[in-house]
């Protein structure tokens, strides 16, 4: 038996693309505050701050918004201040109306407990009834 048959086939070195397709090059996100040379972020500017909050009311991460680390720290403080004085919501409107996650599926209603009269409980006996 020859060694030529036992060798594995050699794969091509580079990946082959379909002809006519371009290469996807992601654009680097640029901090909007650094471009505009903003030093302080005002917590009262709700229109600006609303861009950095998700539909659920959470603070968007840096990788999504493109804000640098320095401005992300200042931005999170401004968002928390705006929430504290009720300029921005803590949660989304549809969560506040439904009562939270999964409240409609649970649909639990607690019935009022019936009070059992004292004399109807079998474990308690009065001193007059005990005959020993």
N, C-alpha and C positions, 0 to 999 in steps of 0.2 A: 504494500500500500504506500502510495506516495504522500509526502507531507503537503503537497499543494491542495489536496482535497480536504484536509483537516483544518486549514486556516479559515478564519472568519472573514467574510467579505468586508472590505474597507468602505466606510461611509464617507460621503463628501464632506469637506471641511466646513464650508459656509452654508447658511440657510438659503433656500431658494424661494424667492417671492414670485407671485403671479405677475406676469408682464403687465405693465401699465399702472401698477399700484405704487403710490408714493410711500415714503416712510413716515410714520407718525412720530412727530417730535413734540413732546409736551412743553408748553410755555412755562417759564418760571414765574410764579406769582410774586408780585411786587407789593410791598406794604404801602397802602394808600396814605397812611399818615406820614411816612418818610418822604414820599413823593411830594406831598403838599406842605411839607415842613411844619407839621402840627406838633407842638410841644406839650400841650395839655388837651385832654379830651373832656369836654363839658358833659356832665351827667344830665343836664337839662335839654340837650339836643337830642330829642327822641327820634327824629327822622334819621339821623346818623346812626344812633345806637340800635335801631330796629333792624338794620341790615345785618347785624352780627348776632341775631337771635334766631333760632330755628323755629319751625312751625309749632313745635311742642313747648317752646318757651325756654329752651336751653341755650347756653352760650356756645356759639360755634367754635370749633377748634381751629388752631392756626393753620393746619394743613388744608383746611377747606377755604378759609378766608384769605390767606396769604399775608396776614399781619405778622410783623416781626415780633420777637420775644419780648422786647422792651415795651412795645406798644400794646401787646396782648395783656400784659400785667396791668397796665394803666386802664385798658379797656374793660377788663373784668371788674375792676374796682368801680368804674363809672357805671357799669351795668347794674352792679349790686346796689349802688346808691340810688339809682333811678327806680329800681324795684322797691327799695325800702320806703321811698316817699310816694309810691304808687303811680309813677309815670310809666312804668313798664310792668307787665304781668309776670308773676312767678310761673304760672302754667298757662296752657292754651285755653281758649274759650270753651271748646267742645269738651275738654276734660273737666272743667269747672262745672259745666251744666249737667254732665252725666254723673258726677260724683266720684270720678276716678276711673282707673283701669278696671274693666271687667265688672262694673257694678250692675250693668243691665243683665249680664249672663247669670250672676248669682241670684239676684232678685230675692234676697232673704228678708223676710218679715218676721220679727220676733213677736210671738203672741204673749199677752200678759200672763204671768203665772197665777194659777188659781191658789188662793190661800186655803190651806187645810185647817179646819177648826181644831183647837187644842184638844177637845174631848174625843175627837175621832181618831187620833193617832193611837195605834195599838201598843206601841212600845212604852208609852208613859202610863203609869198607873198612879192614881191618887192615894194618899195615905189611908183614907177611910175604906177603900175597897180591898186593900191588902189584908188577908186573914192568914196569919201564920201560927 
